[in-house]
Amino acid sequence: MLGGLELRGLIERRPNPSDRRTHRIHVTEAGRARLAEARIAVDRREAELEAGFTPEQRGAIRDWLEGISEARR
């Protein structure tokens, strides 16, 4: 996956100064721009999905998802 992102110029690998065997991954300006575009698209889609739920239902769904996330840690 990283290779594909790197080929598209969205990330770059740089040597890790504290460990010669590894690299650090840095998001490029193009990568930050793509991420901003993706966030807009995700926010739009989430709004579409949430439109059919009441505020109480949306709160319950968020609580459930947060519970799952916490349980995975």
C-alpha positions in Angstrom: 0.0 0.0 0.0 2.8 2.4 0.9 4.4 1.7 -2.5 1.3 2.9 -4.3 1.0 6.0 -2.3 4.7 6.7 -2.9 4.4 6.2 -6.6 1.5 8.7 -6.7 3.7 11.2 -4.8 1.4 11.3 -1.8 4.0 10.1 0.7 7.7 9.8 0.9 10.0 7.6 2.9 12.9 9.1 4.7 15.6 7.4 6.7 15.0 7.2 10.4 17.9 9.0 12.0 17.6 6.9 15.2 17.4 3.5 13.4 19.2 2.9 10.2 17.1 -0.2 9.4 13.8 1.7 9.2 12.3 4.7 7.4 9.8 7.3 8.5 6.8 8.0 6.4 6.0 11.7 5.6 2.9 12.9 3.8 3.7 15.2 0.9 1.8 18.4 0.0 0.0 16.4 -2.7 -0.9 13.9 0.0 -2.3 16.6 2.3 -4.3 18.0 -0.6 -5.7 14.6 -1.4 -6.5 14.0 2.2 -8.4 17.3 2.4 -10.4 16.3 -0.7 -11.2 12.9 0.8 -12.4 14.4 4.1 -14.8 16.6 2.2 -16.2 13.6 0.3 -16.4 11.5 3.5 -18.2 14.3 5.4 -20.7 14.7 2.5 -21.4 10.9 2.4 -21.7 10.7 6.2 -24.3 13.5 6.1 -26.2 11.6 3.4 -26.2 8.5 5.5 -27.2 10.3 8.7 -30.1 12.2 7.1 -32.4 9.2 7.7 -31.8 9.0 11.4 -33.1 11.1 14.3 -30.5 12.9 16.5 -31.1 10.3 19.2 -30.3 7.5 16.7 -27.2 9.2 15.5 -26.0 9.6 19.1 -26.6 5.9 19.8 -24.7 4.9 16.6 -21.8 7.1 17.5 -21.7 5.7 21.1 -21.8 2.2 19.7 -18.9 2.9 17.3 -16.9 4.6 20.0 -17.5 1.5 22.2 -16.2 -0.8 19.5 -13.2 1.4 19.0 -12.4 1.4 22.7 -12.8 -2.3 22.9 -10.3 -2.9 20.1 -7.6 -1.0 22.1 
